[in-house]
Amino acid sequence: MADSRVVLIGVFVLVTCHCVSAGDIYVDSSNNMTNPDGTLANPYPTISAGYQKAKDGDRVIINKGNGYFPTQNLFVNLAVDFVGNIDLEDGQADLPVIDLSQLDDNSFFWWNPTYGEYPTEANVAGSISNLEITNGNFQAKAGLCNGAALRISTGYFTVSNMKFTSNVACNGGAIYVETFNNHTADVVIENSVFTKNSAVMNTNNANGNGGAIYIETKSTSKRYLTSIRNCQFFENKAGKGGAIYSADSSFVVIGSTFTENEAEFSSGTTGYGGAIFMNGDKEVLSEVEIVRCGFTSNKAGIYAGAVGIIGGYLQIVSTSFQANSVTQTGGQYGGALDVSGVMDAYDCVFSGNTFATGSNGKGRVGKKDPLFISLPAECSGRLFVTCHMMSSICLFVLLFFFLCRWGPLH
């Protein structure tokens, strides 16, 4: 299965507004020449050495070399772009690999332009692209072990054309996005693949959340501070949010696929949201938008085989849910979706989603309400649901019957 997964890497074009003597600094782990100077002919041997010579607006160009095995984390508070220098073999991208197996229990890359000895402004921009980060393990520091590959705090940051494989942390196995000192991070994650990352229980026996990505960027503006576009999520695991977990934070997912991710059951408070879970604030309505995505064969122990939302607003557009499931006996809470809040769904397809108790090949939305049961593909149009409210259940049933009998309302 893994052999068939291909990352499509396009030409990476970087546009930046910085005017401070921008330049390229080269890194190549295979360089054993003396007195490296960061040029293409004599690159620095480590990523850390390259960054130490960087200024605002520079790019650190990372050649494939012999692979990178950092032993210390990289704290970044300058407006610098880290770019893998792609090799093409047989028409496929061969990304430089950063193997974190020797890193001393920490996030490898921490982007925080407002922190450190020489902090910069909170609105600066940086990026990382065209790299594979693998084998991160950040679990020992109880309550602080977040984001084995990337921790993103404040400013504007783009993650593009990346692979994240087999990284482990307490929260956000690969990426942790947060608000830091009242500054929020504005993040775009695009054209990237997340495979077998996991959020596991730490030494305080707290739940691991967000197998691939954890988002905590609260904002009163209702604007989506985190945007996930054209990404693929395979076989990521967590207690809540097998692929993505949101702590009361709005985000949007566009053109992405979620396959065989899992919210594992290990206690009465885990096993929620096989692919995505948001724990929202019922007073401040956080928003999740899912557009042109596919959810296939994801599973959760207790509820929401694919997507679970508590106390927020969910909008789903042109998205398919196929063969997602709730696995534990007694798990009756939405083979495909469980929404304890407000949802709009447009032109979506539900097929073969199941829940353990009384499983009969049908999926549903809601903890108690048999909604979206065997939703036929031909039934489209606007479906408005406010779960757990009897009047809305009646409205949904009538609208669902009308759409199936006479077609969508246009």
N, C-alpha and C positions, 0 to 999 in steps of 0.2 A: 504493500500500500504506500509506504513512504517513497518507494522508487518512482511512483507515478506523479508525485507532487512537484510541480515546477513553479518557480518564482519567475514571473515575467519582469525583467528589469529593463526599464527604458532608459533613454538618455537623461541623465540627471542635470538639470539646468538650475543653477542657483542665482537668484537675484537678490541683492542685498542693498540696503540704503546706507551702509557705512562708508565713510569717506576717509578713514584713517589708514593710510598706507597699507591697503590690503595686499596680502601675498599668500603664496602657497608654501607650506612647510611639508616636506616629504618624510615618511616613516617607512622603514623596511626591516623586518626582523632578521633577514638573512644577511644584512650588511655587517661585516666584521672589520671594516676599515677603521683606522685610527682617526681621531678628531673629526667626527661627523659634523656637518654644518647644516643639515636639513634641505640640501639641494637634491634634485633628482639624481645627480651623479653620486652623492655621498649623503644618503638620508640618515636620520636618527634611527637607532635600532628599536626604540620603544615608543609607544604612543604617549606616555607620560613625558618623555624627554622632548617630543615634538610640541606638546601643549605648553610646556614651560617656556618655550621661546616664542609663543604666539602672542599677538596683539589683537585688539578688537578689529573685527573684519577679516581676519586671516582664515585660511582653510588649512586643516591638517589632513594631508592626503596619505592614506594608509595603503601601501602596497601589500600584495598577498604574502610575500616573504615565506617564512617557514611556520606561519601561525604565530599567535600572540598568547602568552601565558602570564598575565600580570599577577604580581604578588601584593600589590597595593591598589587601593581604589583611586579613582581619578575625580577630583573635585574641580568643577568648572564654573567660574563666575565671570567669564569674558564672552563677548559676542563672537564665538568661534564656531565654524562648521567642521565637522569630522566626516570625511568622505572616503569610502573604500574605493580603491582603484581597481575596477572590475576587469578580470580576465574573461574572455569568451572562449569556451571550449565546446566544440560541436554545436555552436549556436546558442548555448545556454550560459547563463551568468555563473561564474565561479567566484564567489565572494571571499574576501579575506575573513579568516576565522579568528575570533577572540575566545579562547578557552579559559574559563574562570575556575577551573578545577584546583588551581594553586592559590587562589585569592583567599585571604584570611577573613572569612565570614563577614562580608560587608557588601553593600551595593557597589558594583564596579564603577558606575558613572553617575555622579550626582551633579545635576544642573541646577544652580541656584545663584543667579546674578546679584541677589540682594544680601548675600552672606559672605563672610570671609574677611581677610585682612584688608583687601581693597575692593569693597563691594561696588558694583555698578548700578545703574538704574533698573527698576523693575520691569521696564517695557522694552528691554533689549531682546534681540532674536538670535537663536542659534539652531543647529540641526545636527542630526546624525543620519548617515545613509550608506547603503551599499555594503553592509557588513553582516556577518553572522555572529551572534553572541550565544554561547552555549555553556552548559555545566556549571552555572552559578549556583551556590548553595549558601543561603543567608538565613539561618534559623536560630542561632544560639542566643542572640541578644533579645531577651524576652520583651515583647511589645514594641520593639524598634526594628525588627528584621523585615523591612519592607522593600520590595523591588530588587531582586538579585542582579538584574542586568542594568536597569535604568531607574533612577529616582529623579523626578522632574518637579522642581519647586519654583514657582513664579516665572514671570517673563513669557516670551513666545518661543515655542520650541516645536520643531518638526522632526518626526521619525519617518523615514521614507526608504522603501526598497530594502527592508531588513528581514533577517531570519532570527527568531528566538527559539531555541531548542533546549529542552531538558533543564530549565532553570527552576530553582526552588526557593521560596521565601515564605514567611508567615502570612503576608498579605501582598498580592500582586507578584506572582511568581517571576514574571519577566519585568513588568513596568509598574511603577507606583507614581501616580500623579497626585499632587497635594497642594493645599493652600499653606503658605509659610509666612509667619509674622504678618498676617492680614493681607498678604499679596497672593493673588491667584495665578495659577499657571494656565496659559492659553495654548493648547496642544493640538496638533494635527498628527495622526498616525495613519499612514497610507501605504498601500502596495506592499504590505509586509505579511509574513507567515509566522504563526505561533504554533509550535508543535510540542506536545508533552511537557509543558510547563505546569507547575503545581504550587498551590498555597496550602501548606500543611500546618498542623497544630504546633505551636511553640511551647516553650517550657512552662508557661502558665496555663497550658491546656485551653487556650483561647482558640476559637475557630479560625481556620485559614480561609481567607476571602479573596476571590479573584485569581483563578489559576494562572491566567496570562496577564491581566490588567486590573489594577485597583484604582478607582477614581474618587478623589475627595477634594473637589474644587467648588465650594459653595459660592453662589453669586445671587444677588437680589435682582439682577438685570434680566433674568429668564433667558439669557443668551447661552447657547451651547458652547462652553469653554473647551470641551474635548470633542474632537471630531475624528471618527474612525472610518476610513474610506478604503474600499477595495482590498480588504485584508482577508486572510484565511486562518481559521482556528481549528486545529486538529488535536483531539485527545488531550486537552488540558483538563486539570482536575482541581477542585477546591471543596470546602465545606459548603460555601455559598457562592454562586456565580462561577460555574466551572471554567468559563473563559473570561468573563468580565463581571466585576462587582462595582457598584456605585454606592457610596455612602451619602445619600441625599444630595446627589450632584447631577445636574442635567448634562446629557450628552447625546450625540447623534451617531448612528451607524448606517453607512450607505454602501451598497454594492458588495457586501461581505458574506462569507459563508462560514457556517459553524457545523462541524461534523464530529460526532462521537466525543463531545466534551461531557464532563460528568460533575455533578454536585454530589459528592459522596456522603452517605449517611454514616455517622459515627456516634451521634448522640441525638437527643430530642430537639436540638437547635441547629442541626446541620442537614444537608441534603436539599437545599433550596436553589432552584434555578439552574438547570443543567448547563445552559450556555450563558445566560445573562440574569443577574439579579440586582435589583435596586431596592435598598432599604430607605424609603423616603420619609420626609417630614410631612405629616398630615396638615400642618398649618401653613407651611411654605411649600407650594406645589412644585416639586421638581419634575422635570420633563425628560422623557426618553423618546427619541424618534428613530424608527427602524424603517429603512427604505430600500427596496429591491435587494433583499437579503434571502438567504436560504438556510433553514435549520433542519438538519437531517441526523437522525439516530443519536441525539443527545439524551441524557437521562439524569434524573434526580431521585434521591432517596425518598423524599417526603412530598414535595410539590413542585410544580412548574418544570416539566420535563425539558422545555426549551427556555422560556422567558418568565420570570416572576417579578412582580412590582408590588410594593407595599407603600401606600400613602403617597402616590404620585400620579402623573399623567403619562399615558403611553399612546403613541400614535404609530400605527404600522401601515405601510403602503407597499403594495405589489410584492409581497413576501410569501414564501412557501414554508410550511411546517409538515415534515414527513417523518413518520416512524420515531417520533420522540416519545419518551415514556417516563412514568413514575414507577419505581421498582419495588419499594418496600411494601409488605403487607400492611394494609391500613392506609397506604398513601392514596388519597382520593382527590388530590388537589391539582388537577389540570395536567393532563398528559402533554399538551402543547403549551398552554399558558395558564398562569394564575395572576389575576389582576385585582388587588384590593385597593381600588381607586377608580380612575376614569380612563376609558380607552376609546379611541377611534380606530377602526380598521377599514381599509379601502383595498378592494381587489386582491384579497389574499386567498391562499389555498391551504386547506388542512386535510391531511390524509394519513390514516393509519397510526395516529397517536394514541397511546394507551396509558392507563393507570392501573395499579396492581389490584385493588379490590374491585371485583366485578368486571375485570378486564374483558372487553368484548370487541377489541379492535377499534374502539372509538375514543376520541379525545375530548377534552372540554376546557372551558374557562371557568374559573371561580371555585371556591371551596365547597359550596353546597349546591350551586346552580348548574344544571346540566346544559351548558351553553356550548355552541360550536360542536355539537355531536354529529359526527360524520358529515362535516360541511362539504357539499359537493363543489367541485372545481368551477362549475358553471354559475354558482351563486356569487355575484360580485356586487360592487356598489358600496355605499356607506353603511357600516354597522356601528352603532353607537351603544356602548355598554357602560353602565355604572354598576359594578359588581356588588352583590350582597344587599341590594335595595330592591324590594319586591316590585315597586312600580316600574323600575327600569327593566327588570326581568320580563315583565309583561310586555313592555314596549319592544324589547329586543325580539321576543318570540313572535310578536305580530309582524315586525319588520322583516325578520328572517323568513317567515312564511310567505310574505308578499314577494320578497326578492326571488325566492325559489319558485314561486308559482307563476309570477308574471315578468321576472327579469329585473335588472337594476334600474334605479331611478335616475334618469338623466334629463 
